[in-house]
Structure formats: structure tokens, C-alpha cells
């Protein structure tokens, strides 16, 4: 194979030959590459091989390769993916060729790329590929471009509280397609593949540009079609009963429904049967072995002359294990790579305020204790929708005061779960009347009110200088049958257009150094944090129960999210009911519970909404808060590193977790909890594989260092005593 080392665009002549030749150096064979480049675990050690595009098979193929993943495209008779391999474990994902994408235009389906002629669909032999044919009704490749991956958002960090991993490196390969059919004249399709350095990740998306003088109805855009090897076989059984392919994790930037998890929020991943695969074991050809990516209820838009449509972005992360922790670590690495803003993690208070003096007092308490940000909570006296001069002036003065103290400030704002008016609410297509939304009644983002809301929020933030936007009830995927709302034409395009409006607000915030909390999965479009996942009424339970439930929430909510991607909750005052046994106020009277709740969250690297009128009520409380925050800042780097799950809280024995980072001096920090009413002594197995340590580990606790040998599973067996109802922590070097 020959390596392409320059940015270029190559046009294809009508006979399929390249219009120019480029001399490029030879690279090693696949076998020697695998032997030399994949010995080290990419989750522990950096990968030296950079992402690049290579020419292979004497010019017949283009190869995306970064030492961890290889994806090969045969260029003739039309661009077709013929090889998709995880180089970490040698798994070949493809069993058959398919089109590179599919468009439904004016009600008719058209393939983009792809080839035909494969008879056996259970596996694909390279020798068959030369005999494949194309189709005259498909979009054909007319050229391609190669370049560096460009940042999708011009992110400006709002805080200094994050690991700056730097810009993600990689290469982008784009194929350009047109159609010879008269009914598609003027449509140009580009299919893009981004391959990142140091991670087995490819991001795929496509754009459709209307260069004609007439509109086209873009009914559906399927931006990925892959005929994968099946995960399991069953003679009888439905697709729902059989496992999907576990060798790949797929995520797009089109997810919503308040699940606080991507897999449930996902709207685009479709595992389907492939009836053309006639040698499969399933008697009714129902094995779920065909992956298609598209939003079910979108786009449905009229693509106007001069308009360009950009599809969802499909993140394809190749996985090499069934182990839950390892899969989670890989997914977390993906977020760090493509959405580095999720690593920001400011220490914030959630203030319930009635007047400006309470805001100033809270800012002063933040300064005194080491907090970095103040958020006006729900129920406070801040209204971001009020863009009147007096309101803007009031909150600008408070923001200026916060900034003079180096404190970030922001506010809560509700969008979706409320009724605005019959004219502005989403219209239920079943009844033709307001209602039928995710929250019952909700405004349409494309209504006059919705469009005004978006502009009011941007105006308020830009005029006051607010640094944080906490957007509750963001757009949850409601469709709207209105034909009078200016932001969409009708039912068909209502979901897509509203989603684009919501994303545009988060893009704007991301690019204007505004930190965003939002309880929907908009991470890939600029939001910073989502709820950990909890039941709000649980905060009316006694504090002893809250502590255990909070640790369960932390444990469960960090399998696929980094610590900085979640927020928890600590109501300092009465919340959702409950008596004196549920609240922390007066703070000085519940100092031990207050401290442990803080240590649980900060010990996980998870920020919580400390919701109330103040952070401390006397000098002892103030000193406790200072001590915890000082400890958190001292160990900030390791506490914001990946979590390894040790034991889930059950109230019967110890529980806890560990942070790991092989790049730091402190390779790990372990924090353990004892829910029992008597002290316990346990010998605990500490798995240290992901610290990069191989032979021994030095455990440091209370200034004392003890060296432990590692067993063959890279674990240390550490004897610990934990006080009754308390906790213990130690670092590992």
C-alpha cells in the first residue's frame, strides 16, 4: 500500500481512471503493522500510529488506517466499503457489501455508492470484489478529498476546571457523488469519514447540496448502511430476541427523552434483518445483522435551491471486549476526543434566592470556600426570558459583582414542560389540537414563542455576561402538526427543524464560553453536563438513606460518562417533602452528614447541586466546606479521571470506586465507604490494570506508604479499616 501524505482532491474521469498520479512511500504490510502497533493497550498507552489515508491494491482501494481500525473502500465501479476491521482483536465486521448511504427524495429511494453481485452474504472474499457491478440509477463518485479533521464547534472554555487534552488529531476522507438521472439534476452528495488518532473511532456523516433552481423533498437520509456479521444465531426468534453486534458502539448527535443515558435516548440506530442473506441460520431470515442509521421521524424537509442539508453524525467506536468496564472506558475516551468541553467541571452552588442581597451573599460564600460558580436555581428570582432594560441592568450588575470575585454566574430556565398558548404549543397530529407532547403540553420551538425564546436567552446572556445556562426541559423530540409556525413547514419537518433550533442555541453557548447543563443528551452539540440519574422524591428520605442511594446513583451513572459529565443533587433545605431527618439545614447541626455527602460527590469527581440559600451557617461549617474543597482541588486531576467500579452500595458491607490515570504521578485514588454502625476491616482487591502499573503499587494513606505486589491480574490486595458509618481514601503511585 502507498501512503497519501498530502491534502488533495482527485477527480475521476468517466472511464474510472484517476486524473492524476501521485508517488507515495510504501508502508509495511497489515501483518507487520498489527505486530508492531497494537501490542500496547490504547486505553493505557498512547498509540504512535497517526490516522491517515493510504492507497492500496495497486490503486484500486483507499484505506483509512490508524493502527487500531482499518476501513477499506474499493473505488470502482463505484465506491464500496469492502473491509472494516478492528485491529485490536482482529475482528472483521463486514459480511457483505452495501451502499454507502441511501436517500429518499420525492418519495423514491436512491443508493449512494455501493456495488452489486455478491451472491453469498455470510462472508465477503476479496477475490469476489473485482467482479462486482454498479447501477446506473445510483449516485456515483466523481471525486474525493482528504484533509485534517477540523473542530466542529469553535469551543471557548467557560472555566479553567478541566483536563485540557488538546485538539483531537485525525484525517477526513470525503467522497463526492452526483447522479446522471434527470430528476436528480443539481444534487451533490458528499459522504464524509473522520478517523481519529489514538482511538478506534470513525465519525461518518453526509451533506446534500441543492445546486438546481427547484426544491427537492428530502424524505429520509440514511447515512450509514453496514452488513455486519451476526452476534448470535437462532433458528427461530425475532430481531428483538437476538443480540445485536457487540463489536461496535454507535452514537449520533440525535438523541432525546430524558433517560440520562444515550442508548435509551437514541433515535437513529436500527438493527434490521437482511432477507438477501439467505444462508443465515434463522429460518425466517430475521437475524438482526444489518445496521442502518437514520432518525425515524426526520428530516422530511423541502431542500430549497442553494440550501445544504447536513445529516446526523454517526460515531462508530470499535470495541474489543464484553467487559462492561472496558467498554465504558472506551466510550468515555470517545467523549474526551470528540467533545472535550465535557471535561469542564466547575464547582458550583445552586442558590435559591428571593432578592439581590442573597445573591451577593452567596457569591461571597463561594469566594470564601473555594467554590467557582453560582447557579440561580429553579424557584429563584431570576427570569432569563425578561429582556427588559431594568431586568438586564439588574442582572448585569450582579454578574459584574460575581466576575469581580472570579465567580461564574448563571441561571435555570425551563423550556418544554409547560403550556404557552394554543397558537404556540405543539399540535398533536392525532387530534389537530394542542397536546400529545412528551410532557403533555409543550411549546413548539418553531412557533413564534419558541423562536423568540431562543433569541431572548441569547440576548440575556450576551447583555448580562452570564457564564452558565441551565436549560431544563430542552427540546425532547416533540413533533408538531401545525402549518402556521414560522420555524417549520408542517408535521414532516417539525422534529428536524426544532432539533436544529435547539442545537443552534447550544452551539452558540459553546462558542461564547457559556457552560451548559441540560437534562437531555446534547453532548455532541455543545452541552457540558447532564443529570447523574436519580429520583427526585428520594431527597425527602432520611439522610442515612440518601447517602446510600446517592452512592448507588454515582456508581450506576458513571459506567459510560466521565465524572465531569454528570451532576448530582444535595438539597440543603426541604425538597419534595420530607421532615427534619431529610434536610441538612441547620447545616451546623448536621455537619457529619453534610461532609460525607460532599465527600461522596467530590470523591467521585461529580459536581452536585448544593441547593439552598447558603453554603455555611457558622465558622465550623465554613471550615468544613473549605477543607473538602481544598482536598478536591489538591487531587483534582486524579478525581476527574476515569472511574473504575469496585463495589456497588447495598448497605450490607463496604462499597466504593477508584479513579485511574496512567499519565499522572498519582496513578489511582480509591475511596471506600462503610454503611454499617460498627467499624470494619477488610482485605480488598484493587484492580490496577488501567493504572499502567505491572509489578507493584505504593499505597499512600495518612502520609504512610506501603508497597504491595500485584498478582497476575494486576491487582493489589489491600487491608483497610473503615470507621463506622464513615469512609477512607488513599492514593496509589
LUMTORNU-86872 format. One line per 3 residues: their letters; for each residue x, y, z of C-alpha. Coordinates in Angstrom, 1 decimal. Layout:
% LUMTORNU-86872
a = X,Y,Z  ...
This chain:
% LUMTORNU-86872
xxx = 0.0,0.0,0.0  1.1,3.6,-0.6  0.6,6.4,1.9
xxx = -1.1,9.6,0.9  0.6,12.3,2.8  -0.8,15.5,1.3
xxx = -4.2,17.2,1.3  -5.7,16.7,-2.1  -8.8,16.4,-4.2
xxx = -8.8,13.8,-7.0  -11.4,13.9,-9.8  -12.4,10.7,-11.5
xxx = -12.6,10.5,-15.3  -15.7,8.9,-16.9  -13.7,5.7,-17.6
xxx = -12.9,5.4,-13.9  -9.2,6.2,-14.0  -7.6,8.8,-11.7
xxx = -6.9,12.1,-13.5  -3.5,12.4,-11.9  -0.8,10.2,-10.4
xxx = 0.9,10.7,-7.1  4.1,9.0,-5.9  3.9,7.9,-2.3
xxx = 6.2,5.9,0.1  5.5,2.3,0.8  4.2,1.3,4.3
xxx = 4.5,-2.1,6.0  2.1,-4.9,5.4  -1.0,-5.4,7.6
xxx = 0.7,-8.3,9.4  3.7,-6.3,10.5  1.6,-3.2,11.3
xxx = -0.5,-5.3,13.7  2.5,-6.9,15.3  4.3,-3.6,15.9
xxx = 1.5,-1.1,16.6  -1.2,-2.9,18.6  0.9,-4.6,21.4
xxx = 0.2,-1.7,23.8  -3.3,-1.2,25.1  -4.7,2.0,23.6
xxx = -6.7,2.6,26.8  -3.4,2.8,28.8  -0.6,3.9,26.4
xxx = -0.7,6.4,23.6  -0.8,5.0,20.0  2.1,6.2,17.9
xxx = 0.5,5.5,14.6  -1.4,8.5,13.3  -4.6,8.4,11.3
xxx = -4.1,8.6,7.6  -5.4,7.6,4.2  -3.5,5.1,2.1
xxx = -3.7,3.9,-1.4  -3.9,0.1,-1.7  -4.2,-2.8,-4.0
xxx = -2.3,-1.1,-6.8  -4.6,1.9,-6.8  -7.9,0.1,-6.6
xxx = -8.5,0.9,-3.0  -8.4,3.8,-0.5  -7.7,2.7,3.1
xxx = -8.5,4.6,6.3  -6.0,3.4,8.9  -4.7,4.5,12.4
xxx = -3.2,1.3,13.8  -6.4,0.4,15.6  -9.0,0.3,12.9
xxx = -8.8,-0.2,9.1  -11.6,0.6,6.7  -11.1,-0.1,3.0
xxx = -13.0,1.3,0.1  -12.9,-0.2,-3.4  -13.1,2.8,-5.8
xxx = -14.5,1.1,-8.9  -17.1,0.6,-10.4  -18.5,2.8,-7.5
xxx = -17.2,3.5,-4.0  -17.9,0.5,-1.8  -16.7,-0.4,1.7
xxx = -15.1,-3.9,1.4  -13.2,-4.2,4.7  -13.9,-3.0,8.2
xxx = -11.6,-4.5,10.7  -10.8,-4.0,14.4  -7.0,-4.3,14.5
xxx = -7.0,-4.7,18.3  -8.6,-8.1,18.2  -8.6,-8.9,14.5
xxx = -12.4,-8.9,14.2  -13.7,-8.5,10.7  -17.1,-6.7,11.0
xxx = -18.3,-6.9,7.4  -20.0,-9.9,5.8  -21.4,-8.2,2.7
xxx = -21.2,-5.0,0.7  -23.9,-2.4,0.8  -24.5,1.2,-0.4
xxx = -22.5,3.9,1.4  -25.8,5.8,2.1  -29.4,6.0,0.9
xxx = -31.6,9.0,0.2  -35.3,9.1,-0.2  -36.0,12.0,-2.5
xxx = -39.5,13.0,-3.6  -40.7,9.6,-2.2  -38.2,7.4,-4.1
xxx = -35.1,5.7,-2.8  -31.7,6.2,-4.3  -28.4,4.5,-3.2
xxx = -25.2,6.5,-2.8  -22.2,4.4,-3.8  -22.2,0.6,-3.4
xxx = -21.8,-2.3,-5.8  -23.7,-5.4,-6.7  -23.0,-9.1,-7.5
xxx = -22.2,-10.7,-4.2  -24.1,-14.0,-4.0  -23.1,-15.4,-0.6
xxx = -23.9,-12.8,2.1  -22.5,-14.7,5.1  -18.9,-13.6,4.3
xxx = -17.0,-11.5,1.8  -13.9,-12.7,0.0  -11.6,-10.1,-1.6
xxx = -11.4,-12.2,-4.8  -15.1,-11.6,-5.5  -14.9,-7.8,-5.4
xxx = -13.4,-7.3,-8.9  -16.5,-9.0,-10.4  -19.0,-6.6,-8.8
xxx = -21.0,-4.2,-10.9  -22.6,-0.8,-10.3  -26.1,0.5,-11.1
xxx = -26.9,3.4,-13.4  -29.6,4.7,-11.0  -27.2,5.2,-8.1
xxx = -25.3,8.3,-7.1  -21.8,7.8,-8.5  -18.5,9.0,-7.0
xxx = -16.9,11.8,-9.1  -14.0,12.6,-6.8  -12.7,12.7,-3.3
xxx = -10.9,15.0,-0.8  -8.5,14.3,2.0  -7.7,16.7,4.8
xxx = -7.2,17.2,8.6  -10.2,16.9,10.9  -11.5,20.4,11.7
xxx = -13.1,21.3,15.0  -16.9,21.1,14.5  -17.6,23.8,17.2
xxx = -15.3,26.7,17.9  -15.4,25.9,21.6  -14.3,28.5,24.1
xxx = -13.9,27.0,27.6  -16.0,28.7,30.2  -13.8,27.6,33.1
xxx = -10.3,26.5,34.0  -11.6,23.4,35.7  -10.9,20.7,33.2
xxx = -8.2,18.5,31.7  -7.1,20.2,28.5  -6.4,17.3,26.2
xxx = -5.8,19.5,23.2  -7.4,19.3,19.8  -8.2,15.8,18.6
xxx = -6.0,14.9,15.6  -7.0,12.8,12.7  -7.9,12.8,9.0
xxx = -11.1,13.3,7.0  -11.9,11.4,3.8  -14.8,12.8,1.7
xxx = -16.3,11.2,-1.4  -18.3,13.4,-3.8  -21.3,11.9,-5.6
xxx = -23.7,13.1,-8.3  -26.5,11.4,-10.3  -26.9,11.1,-14.0
xxx = -30.7,10.9,-13.6  -32.6,14.0,-14.9  -34.9,14.0,-11.8
xxx = -31.9,14.4,-9.6  -30.1,17.1,-11.6  -28.3,19.6,-9.5
xxx = -28.0,17.5,-6.3  -24.5,17.0,-5.0  -23.9,14.5,-2.2
xxx = -20.7,14.3,-0.1  -20.1,11.4,2.3  -17.5,12.2,5.0
xxx = -15.4,9.8,7.2  -13.4,11.2,10.1  -10.7,8.9,11.5
xxx = -9.2,10.0,14.8  -5.7,9.5,16.2  -5.3,7.1,19.1
xxx = -8.8,5.6,19.2  -10.7,3.1,17.1  -13.3,5.7,16.1
xxx = -14.7,6.7,12.8  -17.3,9.5,12.5  -19.5,9.4,9.4
xxx = -21.9,12.0,8.0  -23.1,13.3,4.7  -24.2,16.5,3.2
xxx = -26.7,17.2,0.3  -26.4,20.4,-1.6  -29.2,21.6,-3.9
xxx = -27.4,23.4,-6.8  -30.5,23.4,-9.0  -33.3,26.0,-9.4
xxx = -36.0,23.8,-7.9  -36.7,22.4,-4.4  -36.4,18.7,-3.6
xxx = -38.3,16.8,-0.9  -35.8,15.1,1.3  -37.9,12.5,3.0
xxx = -35.2,10.4,4.6  -31.4,10.3,4.8  -29.7,7.0,5.8
xxx = -26.1,8.0,6.3  -24.8,4.5,7.2  -25.6,1.0,6.0
xxx = -23.4,-1.9,7.2  -24.0,-5.6,6.7  -22.4,-6.8,9.9
xxx = -21.5,-10.3,10.9  -24.2,-11.5,13.3  -23.6,-11.6,17.1
xxx = -25.5,-14.8,17.5  -27.6,-17.3,15.5  -31.0,-18.7,16.3
xxx = -33.1,-21.0,14.1  -36.3,-19.2,15.3  -36.7,-15.9,17.0
xxx = -37.4,-12.2,16.3  -34.8,-9.5,15.9  -35.7,-8.2,19.4
xxx = -34.9,-11.6,20.9  -31.4,-11.8,19.4  -28.3,-9.9,20.4
xxx = -27.0,-7.1,18.2  -23.4,-6.7,17.2  -21.3,-6.0,20.3
xxx = -18.1,-5.3,18.3  -19.2,-1.7,17.7  -20.7,1.1,19.7
xxx = -22.8,3.6,17.7  -23.8,7.0,18.8  -25.2,10.0,16.8
xxx = -26.0,13.6,17.8  -29.7,13.0,17.6  -30.9,11.8,21.0
xxx = -33.5,12.8,23.5  -36.1,11.7,26.1  -34.6,12.5,29.5
xxx = -33.3,9.0,30.1  -29.8,10.4,31.2  -28.4,7.5,29.1
xxx = -27.6,7.5,25.4  -28.8,4.0,24.5  -32.3,4.8,25.6
xxx = -32.3,8.4,24.3  -31.0,7.2,20.8  -33.4,7.9,17.9
xxx = -31.2,6.7,15.0  -29.8,3.2,15.4  -31.8,0.5,13.5
xxx = -30.7,-3.1,13.6  -32.6,-4.9,10.9  -32.9,-8.3,9.3
xxx = -31.3,-8.9,5.8  -33.6,-11.1,3.7  -30.8,-11.1,1.0
xxx = -28.7,-13.1,3.4  -30.2,-16.5,2.6  -27.6,-18.7,4.2
xxx = -28.3,-17.4,7.7  -29.4,-19.8,10.4  -32.7,-18.1,11.2
xxx = -35.5,-19.9,9.3  -37.4,-16.6,8.6  -34.3,-14.5,7.8
xxx = -34.8,-12.3,10.9  -31.3,-12.2,12.3  -30.6,-8.5,13.2
xxx = -27.4,-8.2,11.2  -28.0,-5.1,9.1  -27.2,-1.7,10.7
xxx = -28.9,1.4,9.3  -28.5,4.9,10.8  -31.3,7.5,10.4
xxx = -33.8,9.4,12.6  -37.2,7.7,12.3  -39.2,11.0,12.2
xxx = -36.8,13.2,10.2  -35.8,15.0,8.1  -38.9,15.4,5.9
xxx = -37.7,18.8,4.6  -38.0,20.7,1.4  -34.5,21.3,0.3
xxx = -34.6,24.7,-1.4  -32.2,25.9,-4.2  -28.9,26.8,-2.7
xxx = -29.7,25.1,0.6  -27.4,22.4,2.1  -28.5,19.6,4.4
xxx = -26.1,18.0,6.9  -27.1,14.6,8.3  -26.6,13.3,11.8
xxx = -23.1,12.4,12.7  -22.6,8.7,13.3  -19.8,7.8,15.8
xxx = -18.6,4.3,15.2  -16.4,3.1,18.0  -15.0,-0.4,17.6
xxx = -14.9,-2.5,20.8  -12.8,-5.5,21.7  -14.4,-6.9,24.8
xxx = -17.7,-7.7,26.5  -16.3,-6.4,29.8  -18.6,-3.6,31.0
xxx = -15.8,-1.5,32.5  -13.6,-1.7,29.4  -16.5,-0.8,27.1
xxx = -17.3,2.1,29.3  -13.7,3.3,29.3  -13.7,3.2,25.5
xxx = -16.9,5.2,25.3  -15.6,7.8,27.8  -12.4,8.1,25.7
xxx = -14.7,8.9,22.7  -16.3,11.8,24.5  -12.9,13.2,25.6
xxx = -11.8,13.0,22.0  -14.8,14.5,20.1  -16.5,16.6,22.8
xxx = -13.6,17.9,25.1  -16.0,20.5,26.6  -17.5,17.7,28.6
xxx = -14.3,17.7,30.7  -15.1,21.1,32.1  -16.2,20.7,35.7
xxx = -16.7,23.9,37.7  -17.5,23.7,41.4  -21.0,25.3,41.7
xxx = -23.7,26.1,44.2  -27.4,26.1,43.3  -28.8,29.1,45.0
xxx = -32.5,29.6,45.9  -32.8,33.4,46.1  -35.6,35.9,46.8
xxx = -33.6,39.1,46.3  -30.3,40.5,45.1  -28.7,40.6,48.6
xxx = -29.0,36.9,48.8  -27.2,36.5,45.5  -24.3,38.8,46.7
xxx = -24.0,36.9,50.0  -23.9,33.6,48.1  -21.2,34.9,45.8
xxx = -19.2,35.9,48.9  -19.6,32.5,50.4  -18.4,30.9,47.2
xxx = -15.3,33.0,47.3  -14.7,32.2,51.0  -14.9,28.5,50.5
xxx = -13.3,28.0,47.1  -16.4,27.5,45.0  -16.1,28.6,41.4
xxx = -19.6,29.2,40.2  -23.2,30.2,41.3  -26.3,29.0,39.5
xxx = -29.7,30.6,40.2  -31.8,27.5,40.8  -35.4,26.9,39.9
xxx = -37.6,28.9,42.2  -35.2,31.8,42.3  -36.0,35.4,41.4
xxx = -34.0,35.3,38.1  -36.1,35.3,34.8  -33.9,34.9,31.7
xxx = -36.9,35.5,29.4  -37.3,39.0,30.7  -35.2,41.1,28.3
xxx = -36.5,44.4,29.6  -33.8,47.1,30.3  -34.4,47.0,34.0
xxx = -34.0,43.3,34.3  -30.9,43.2,32.1  -29.4,46.1,34.2
xxx = -30.2,44.3,37.5  -28.5,41.0,36.5  -25.6,42.6,34.7
xxx = -24.7,44.4,37.9  -24.9,41.0,39.8  -22.9,39.3,37.1
xxx = -20.3,42.1,37.3  -20.0,41.6,41.0  -19.6,37.8,40.6
xxx = -16.9,38.3,37.9  -15.1,40.8,40.1  -14.7,38.0,42.6
xxx = -13.7,35.4,39.8  -17.0,33.6,40.2  -19.0,32.4,37.2
xxx = -22.8,33.0,37.4  -25.7,31.6,35.5  -29.4,30.7,35.8
xxx = -32.0,28.0,35.3  -34.6,28.3,32.5  -37.4,26.0,31.7
xxx = -38.4,25.4,28.1  -40.6,22.4,27.4  -42.8,21.1,30.1
xxx = -45.3,23.9,30.3  -48.2,25.3,28.3  -47.8,28.6,26.4
xxx = -50.8,29.1,24.2  -52.9,27.2,21.6  -51.1,29.2,19.0
xxx = -47.6,28.3,20.2  -47.9,24.8,21.7  -47.1,21.7,19.6
xxx = -50.1,20.4,17.7  -51.0,16.7,18.2  -51.2,15.1,14.7
xxx = -53.8,12.7,16.0  -56.2,15.3,17.2  -55.2,18.5,15.4
xxx = -55.2,20.2,18.8  -52.5,21.3,21.3  -51.2,18.4,23.4
xxx = -49.7,14.9,22.8  -46.2,16.1,23.6  -43.6,14.3,25.7
xxx = -44.7,16.4,28.7  -48.3,16.6,27.7  -48.4,20.3,26.7
xxx = -45.3,22.0,25.5  -44.3,24.9,23.2  -43.1,24.2,19.7
xxx = -39.6,25.5,19.1  -40.7,26.6,15.6  -43.6,28.7,16.9
xxx = -43.3,32.5,17.3  -42.9,32.0,21.0  -40.2,29.3,20.6
xxx = -38.2,31.4,18.1  -38.5,34.3,20.5  -37.4,32.2,23.5
xxx = -34.2,31.2,21.7  -33.3,34.8,20.9  -34.2,36.1,24.4
xxx = -31.9,33.6,26.0  -29.0,34.6,23.8  -29.8,38.3,24.3
xxx = -30.0,37.9,28.1  -26.7,36.0,28.3  -24.8,38.4,25.9
xxx = -26.1,41.5,27.7  -25.6,40.4,31.3  -22.4,38.4,30.8
xxx = -23.8,35.2,32.4  -21.4,32.3,32.0  -23.8,29.4,32.7
xxx = -27.1,28.3,31.2  -29.1,25.6,32.9  -31.7,24.6,30.4
xxx = -34.4,22.3,31.9  -36.9,20.6,29.6  -34.9,21.2,26.4
xxx = -36.4,20.1,23.2  -37.4,16.4,23.8  -38.3,15.4,20.2
xxx = -41.9,16.6,20.0  -43.5,16.5,16.5  -45.9,19.3,15.6
xxx = -48.7,19.2,13.0  -49.0,23.0,12.8  -48.7,24.5,9.4
xxx = -48.6,28.1,10.6  -45.5,28.0,12.8  -42.7,30.0,11.1
xxx = -39.9,27.6,12.2  -41.2,24.6,10.2  -43.5,23.8,7.3
xxx = -45.6,21.0,8.8  -45.5,17.7,10.5  -42.9,16.1,8.3
xxx = -40.1,18.5,9.1  -41.2,19.6,12.6  -38.9,17.3,14.6
xxx = -35.8,18.0,12.5  -36.3,21.8,12.4  -37.0,22.0,16.1
xxx = -33.9,19.9,16.9  -31.8,22.1,14.7  -33.0,25.2,16.6
xxx = -32.2,23.6,20.0  -28.7,22.6,18.8  -28.1,26.1,17.4
xxx = -28.6,27.5,20.9  -26.1,25.1,22.4  -23.6,25.7,19.6
xxx = -23.9,29.4,20.3  -23.3,28.9,24.0  -20.4,26.6,23.4
xxx = -18.7,29.1,21.1  -19.4,32.0,23.5  -17.8,30.4,26.6
xxx = -21.2,29.6,28.2  -21.3,26.4,30.3  -24.5,24.4,29.7
xxx = -26.3,22.0,32.0  -29.2,20.2,30.2  -31.1,17.0,31.1
xxx = -31.0,15.6,27.5  -28.2,14.1,25.5  -26.9,17.0,23.6
xxx = -23.2,16.4,24.5  -22.1,16.1,20.8  -23.7,19.5,20.1
xxx = -22.0,21.6,22.9  -23.6,20.8,26.3  -21.3,20.1,29.2
xxx = -23.3,18.2,31.8  -26.4,16.0,32.3  -28.0,14.7,35.5
xxx = -26.4,11.7,37.0  -29.7,9.8,37.1  -31.7,9.9,40.3
xxx = -35.3,10.0,41.6  -36.0,13.5,43.0  -38.5,12.3,45.7
xxx = -35.7,10.3,47.2  -34.3,13.5,48.6  -37.2,13.6,51.0
xxx = -36.0,10.4,52.6  -33.9,10.3,55.8  -30.2,11.4,55.3
xxx = -28.9,7.9,56.0  -30.9,6.5,53.1  -29.9,9.4,50.9
xxx = -26.2,8.7,51.4  -26.5,5.1,50.2  -28.9,6.0,47.4
xxx = -26.5,8.7,46.2  -23.6,6.3,46.1  -25.7,3.9,44.0
xxx = -26.6,6.8,41.7  -22.9,7.7,41.3  -21.9,4.0,40.7
xxx = -24.6,3.4,38.1  -24.3,6.8,36.4  -20.6,6.7,35.6
xxx = -20.2,3.5,33.6  -20.3,5.4,30.3  -20.0,9.0,31.5
xxx = -16.9,10.7,32.8  -17.3,12.3,36.3  -17.5,15.7,34.8
xxx = -20.4,14.8,32.5  -22.9,14.4,35.4  -24.4,16.4,38.2
xxx = -25.9,15.0,41.4  -28.2,16.7,44.0  -27.9,17.7,47.6
xxx = -30.9,19.7,48.9  -29.7,21.8,51.8  -33.3,22.8,52.6
xxx = -36.6,20.9,52.3  -37.2,19.5,48.8  -40.2,17.4,47.6
xxx = -41.4,16.8,51.1  -39.7,15.1,54.0  -39.2,16.1,57.6
xxx = -36.2,17.3,59.7  -34.5,13.9,59.2  -34.2,14.6,55.4
xxx = -32.7,18.1,55.3  -29.3,19.5,56.2  -30.4,22.8,57.5
xxx = -29.4,24.0,60.0  -26.1,23.0,58.5  -24.1,23.2,61.7
xxx = -26.4,20.6,63.3  -25.8,18.0,60.6  -22.1,18.6,59.9
xxx = -21.1,15.0,59.6  -23.8,14.2,57.1  -23.1,17.4,55.1
xxx = -19.4,16.5,54.9  -20.0,12.9,53.9  -22.4,13.9,51.2
xxx = -19.8,16.3,49.8  -17.0,13.7,50.1  -19.2,11.2,48.2
xxx = -19.7,13.5,45.3  -16.3,15.2,45.2  -14.7,11.8,45.8
xxx = -16.3,10.7,42.6  -15.4,13.9,40.7  -19.1,14.6,40.3
xxx = -20.5,18.1,41.0  -23.8,18.2,42.9  -26.4,20.9,43.0
xxx = -26.0,22.1,46.6  -29.4,23.7,46.6  -30.3,26.2,49.3
xxx = -29.7,29.8,50.5  -26.1,29.4,51.8  -23.1,27.1,51.9
xxx = -22.4,27.6,55.6  -24.1,29.0,58.7  -21.2,29.3,61.2
xxx = -17.4,29.1,61.3  -17.2,25.4,61.9  -19.4,24.7,58.8
xxx = -17.4,27.2,56.8  -14.1,25.4,57.7  -15.6,22.0,56.9
xxx = -16.6,23.2,53.4  -13.2,24.8,52.9  -11.4,21.6,53.9
xxx = -13.4,19.4,51.5  -13.0,21.8,48.6  -9.3,22.2,49.3
xxx = -8.9,18.4,49.3  -10.8,18.2,46.0  -8.7,20.8,44.3
xxx = -5.5,19.2,45.6  -6.4,15.9,43.9  -8.4,17.5,41.1
xxx = -6.5,15.7,38.3  -7.0,12.2,39.5  -10.5,12.8,40.9
xxx = -11.5,14.0,37.4  -10.0,10.9,35.8  -11.8,7.7,34.8
xxx = -13.7,5.7,37.4  -13.3,2.0,38.0  -16.2,0.5,39.8
xxx = -15.3,-1.6,42.8  -18.4,-2.5,44.7  -22.0,-1.0,44.5
xxx = -23.5,0.2,47.7  -26.0,-2.2,49.3  -25.9,-1.1,52.9
xxx = -24.6,-4.6,53.9  -20.8,-4.1,53.5  -18.2,-1.7,52.1
xxx = -18.7,0.0,48.8  -16.7,2.4,46.7  -14.8,3.2,43.5
xxx = -11.4,4.1,42.2  -10.1,6.8,39.8  -7.3,5.8,37.5
xxx = -4.9,7.7,35.2  -1.6,6.1,33.9  -0.4,9.6,32.8
xxx = -0.3,11.0,36.4  2.0,10.6,39.3  -1.0,9.5,41.4
xxx = -2.0,6.6,39.3  -5.1,6.0,41.3  -7.2,7.3,44.1
xxx = -9.5,4.9,46.0  -12.4,6.0,48.2  -14.4,3.4,50.2
xxx = -17.5,3.7,52.4  -18.8,1.8,55.4  -22.6,2.0,55.8
xxx = -22.6,-0.2,59.0  -22.8,1.1,62.5  -19.5,-0.6,63.5
xxx = -16.0,-0.3,62.1  -15.0,-2.9,59.6  -11.6,-4.3,58.5
xxx = -11.5,-5.9,55.0  -8.8,-7.1,52.6  -10.0,-5.5,49.3
xxx = -8.9,-6.5,45.8  -7.9,-3.3,44.0  -7.7,-3.9,40.2
xxx = -4.8,-1.7,38.8  -4.6,-2.8,35.2  -5.8,0.6,33.9
xxx = -3.2,2.5,36.0  -0.4,1.0,33.8  1.3,-0.5,36.9
xxx = 2.5,-4.0,36.3  4.5,-5.3,39.2  3.9,-3.3,42.4
xxx = 2.0,-0.4,43.7  2.7,2.0,46.5  -0.4,2.8,48.6
xxx = -0.2,6.1,50.4  -2.7,6.8,53.3  -2.3,9.4,56.0
xxx = 1.2,10.1,54.9  2.3,6.4,55.2  3.4,4.4,52.2
xxx = 3.1,0.7,51.9  4.3,-1.3,48.8  2.0,-4.1,47.5
xxx = 2.9,-6.7,44.9  0.5,-7.1,42.0  -0.9,-10.5,41.2
xxx = -1.3,-11.9,37.7  -4.5,-9.9,37.1  -2.6,-6.7,38.0
xxx = -4.5,-6.4,41.4  -3.3,-5.4,44.8  -4.9,-6.9,47.9
xxx = -5.1,-4.1,50.4  -6.1,-4.4,54.1  -8.3,-1.5,55.2
xxx = -10.1,-0.4,58.3  -13.1,1.9,57.7  -14.8,3.7,60.6
xxx = -18.5,3.1,61.5  -20.7,5.0,59.0  -17.6,6.6,57.6
xxx = -15.2,6.5,54.7  -11.5,6.0,53.9  -9.4,7.1,50.9
xxx = -5.9,6.6,49.7  -3.7,7.2,46.6  -1.6,4.8,44.6
x = 1.6,5.6,42.9
